Amino acid sequence: RPPRRSRKEASRLPHAVEVVHGTCVALGQRGALLRGSSGCGKSDLALRFLFLARRGPTAREAPALVADDQVVLTRDGRRVLATAPDSIGGRLEVRGVGIVGVKAIAQCVLALVVDLVGPGEVERLPATLRVRLVGVELPLLRLAPFESSAPIKLALAVAHASRS
């Protein structure tokens, strides 16, 4: 049996791995992990994000799915890499339609984490929030997934996080 490591010790491991419940989408090779309870709109927001027109923040790099429902996070030095488990790669659950194949990439570098919340929980001018995953600190955004502008806001957040 391997020795137990403290959280601090685990955060120093170069290749810590964790499987999380969520959906990951990307612009180019930079992505966002969408988190929230079952049925909160993760896959729905991802679907609308994937079909954004190629203009604004999506003009240079088309949106793509990385993983839906489960995301494998791997620490790679100071980066977090996101991938899909082999069994669900390239598939998205579309409520009322079923599980469909969509444009997907095998892996991305996680640029931010997005917690999906109700519209009343989104601050107009939010403070800078951070979250730690597999020992790496990442920006955290709170977003209401069913607002019509939510996929555009998500694209802007990924594009902005890509520059920071």
Secondary structure, 3 states (H helix, E strand, C coil): CCCCCCHHHHHCCCCCEEEEEEEEEEECCEEEEEECCCCCCHHHHHHHHHCCCCCHHHCCCCEEEEEEEEEEEEEECCEEEEECCHHHCCEEEECCCEEEECCECCEEEEEEEEEECCHHHCCCCCCCEEEEECCEEEEEEEECCCCCCHHHHHHHHHHHHHHC
